């Protein structure tokens, strides 16, 4: 068989009894090596025997998209509030002041438009990721079990 570094151990109580073992070769993978991190001395690439899914990546992308959507909703609400404040302030001020404040109003309108475009774009991305995530689950045919 294989040569061993530690081949024997003797006990003085028994007559010539030997306990021998062979050291496991470091270049051979263990049976459950898929479930354990590879040892640094192992230079071979990891062999995947079971199909892997991108479930974790999809979930993290869904979470990041939902976070982006929430921030865009907050930005839109803030832009609407500031637009409302500016428009209410404009109605109370004189026409000279209205001429000076039109540029910030246009700027806020542009920011609101951009925030709404970003929100719609992220909503579409979110829907597509959900379709990709839920697509394989719904396409599997269900079979009835016989009792």
C-alpha positions in Angstrom: 0.0 0.0 0.0 1.2 3.5 0.8 4.2 4.3 2.8 3.5 6.1 6.0 5.4 8.6 8.0 3.8 7.4 11.3 3.6 3.6 10.8 3.5 2.1 14.2 2.8 2.8 17.8 3.5 0.2 20.4 1.8 -0.3 23.7 3.7 -2.0 26.5 0.6 -3.7 28.0 -0.2 -5.9 25.0 2.1 -8.5 23.4 3.5 -7.0 20.2 0.3 -5.3 19.3 0.7 -2.6 16.7 -1.5 0.3 15.8 -0.7 1.4 12.3 -2.2 4.0 10.2 -1.4 5.6 6.9 -1.3 9.3 6.5 -3.8 10.6 3.9 -2.0 12.0 0.9 -2.4 15.8 0.8 -2.8 15.9 -3.0 -6.0 13.7 -2.9 -9.3 15.5 -2.2 -11.5 14.2 0.6 -14.9 12.7 -0.2 -16.8 15.8 0.9 -14.3 18.3 -0.4 -17.0 20.2 -2.2 -18.5 21.2 1.2 -15.2 22.1 2.7 -12.7 24.9 1.7 -9.8 23.6 -0.3 -6.5 23.3 1.5 -3.8 25.7 0.4 -1.5 22.9 -0.7 -4.2 21.7 -3.1 -3.5 23.3 -6.5 -6.1 21.5 -8.6 -9.2 23.5 -9.6 -12.5 22.8 -7.8 -14.7 20.4 -9.6 -18.4 21.1 -9.4 -20.6 18.0 -9.6 -23.9 19.6 -8.9 -25.4 22.4 -10.9 -25.0 25.8 -9.2 -27.6 28.6 -9.3 -27.1 32.3 -9.1 -29.7 32.5 -6.4 -27.5 34.5 -4.0 -26.4 36.9 -6.7 -30.0 37.4 -7.8 -31.2 38.1 -4.3 -28.4 40.6 -3.7 -29.1 42.3 -7.0 -32.8 42.5 -6.1 -32.0 44.0 -2.7 -29.7 46.6 -4.3 -32.3 47.5 -6.9 -35.0 47.9 -4.3 -32.6 50.1 -2.3 -32.0 52.2 -5.4 -35.7 52.5 -6.0 -36.3 53.6 -2.5 -33.7 56.3 -2.7 -35.1 57.5 -6.0 -38.5 57.6 -4.5 -37.2 59.7 -1.6 -35.4 62.0 -4.0 -38.5 62.4 -6.1 -40.6 63.2 -2.9 -37.9 65.8 -1.9 -37.9 67.3 -5.3 -41.7 67.5 -5.3 -41.7 69.1 -1.9 -39.1 71.7 -2.9 -41.0 72.3 -6.1 -44.2 72.9 -4.1 -42.3 75.2 -1.7 -40.9 77.2 -4.6 -44.2 77.4 -6.4 -46.0 78.5 -3.2 -43.3 81.0 -2.5 -43.5 82.3 -6.1 -47.3 82.9 -5.8 -46.7 85.1 -2.7 -43.8 87.1 -4.0 -43.8 90.0 -6.5 -43.1 89.6 -10.2 -39.5 90.8 -9.9 -38.8 88.0 -7.5 -40.5 85.6 -9.8 -38.0 86.5 -12.6 -35.1 85.8 -10.3 -36.4 82.5 -9.1 -37.3 80.9 -12.4 -33.9 79.4 -12.9 -34.0 77.4 -9.7 -37.5 76.3 -10.6 -36.3 75.0 -14.0 -33.4 73.3 -12.2 -35.8 71.5 -9.8 -38.1 70.6 -12.7 -35.1 69.0 -14.5 -34.0 67.2 -11.3 -37.5 65.8 -10.8 -37.7 64.7 -14.5 -34.3 62.9 -14.2 -35.3 61.3 -10.9 -38.5 59.9 -12.4 -36.6 58.6 -15.4 -34.1 56.8 -13.1 -37.0 55.4 -11.1 -38.7 54.0 -14.2 -35.5 52.5 -15.4 -34.7 50.8 -12.1 -38.3 49.6 -11.9 -37.9 47.9 -15.3 -34.6 46.4 -14.2 -36.2 45.1 -11.0 -39.0 43.5 -13.0 -36.6 41.8 -15.4 -34.5 40.4 -12.5 -37.7 39.1 -10.8 -38.7 37.4 -14.1 -35.3 35.8 -14.4 -35.5 34.7 -10.7 -39.0 33.4 -10.9 -38.9 32.0 -14.5 -37.3 28.6 -13.8 -39.5 27.9 -10.8 -42.8 28.4 -12.8 -41.6 26.4 -15.8 -41.2 23.1 -13.9 -44.1 20.8 -14.5 -45.6 19.4 -11.4 -46.3 15.7 -11.2 -48.8 14.1 -8.9 -47.6 11.5 -6.5 -49.4 8.2 -6.3 -50.3 7.1 -2.8 
